[in-house]
Amino acid sequence: MSNIKITVEEQGDKQIIRLSGELDASSALELDNVLQESIEGQFTAILIDCSSLDYISSPGIGLFTSRIEEMEQQGTSLVLFGLKDSVSTVFEILGLDQLLKIVSDEYEAKSTS
């Protein structure tokens, strides 16, 4: 049983993936499948809504970092937004706030991608 709910919306050449719950080892596999489909969909940007994400584990974080190069080669930008303080702190401690584009809200995510 997965601890995460993943919702996908297409908005023109952008795709928004909304996460709700906990992103752990088992749910990271589920999200990885969704991300793979998104990358194959040739979107210019994939925006990850983390505003309802309560927890992220190492495999969850690794999922985003493992896809960066593939997305850059394809010209797709990855933007995370709406991170709660507890989730944001994990990214900052690992220095991933320097590697990933993280913004405060959906409006900013759409305008920077």
N, C-alpha and C positions, 0 to 999 in steps of 0.2 A: 504494500500500500504506500503510495507516494505521499509525501508531506507537502507537495507543492501543486499549485494550480497554475497552468500556463495558458494564457489567452493570446492569440495572434490576430493582429489587425493590419490590413494593408491600407496605406494612405498614399496613393500615387506611386512614386518611385521609392517610398520609404515603407519599412515594416516596423510595427511596434509590437514587442513581445512583453506582455505584462506578467509579472511574477507575483504570486501570493503564497505566503507560507514559509517553508524552510527549504533552502537549497543545500542538500547534503549529498553523500555519495550516490545514493540510489536515484534521487531526483535529478542529479547532474547528468546522468545518462539520458534521461527523458528530455532535458533541455538541450543536450548535445544533438539529439535527433532533430529537434525543432530548428536549432541553429543551422544544421547542415542543409535542411530544406530551404531555409531563408537565404543562405549563401548561394545555393544553386538557383534561387529565384532571381538572381541578378539585380537585387535592389541596390540603390546608391547608398542607402543608410539602413542600418538595423539599430533601432532604439530600444533599449531595455528599461522598462519601467520597474523600478525596485521599491516603489513607495509602499507596497504591501509585503515586502520581503522582510521577514522577521529575523532570519538567521542565514548565514552562509558558511559552509565548511571549506576546508582546503581543496577538496575535489571540485567544489562549485567555483571557487576562484580560479583554479587551474583550467577549468573549462574555457573561461574568457581569455586567459593568456594564451592558451594553445591555439586559439582561432585567429589571433591578431594578424599573424603573417599572411595566412591564407586570404583573409579579408582585404588586407592592404594590397596584395598582388592583384586582386580582382577589382580594386577601386571602390570597395564598399567600406564606409566608415561605421564604426561601432561606438555608440554613445550610451552610457548608463546615466539614468537620472532618478531623482527622488529617493536617494539612499537615506535610510534612517541612521542616526548617529552611531548605533552599535555596529551596523554593517559598514558604514563609511570608515570607522576607526580601523577595522580589519584591513581595508584597502590601503589606508594611510600607513599603518605599521609595516606592511609589506612593501611599501613604496610603489604600489600599483596605481596610485592616484597620479603618478608621473607617467605611467605607461599607457593607461586607459583614459579615454576622454570621459570625465564624470562631471555632470552639470546638475543644477539644482532642480529644474522642473521640465515638463514636457515642451513648453513653449521654447525654452532655451535649447533643448535637445534638437528640436526641429529646425531652429534657426542656425545652429552651429554645424549641422551635418551636411 
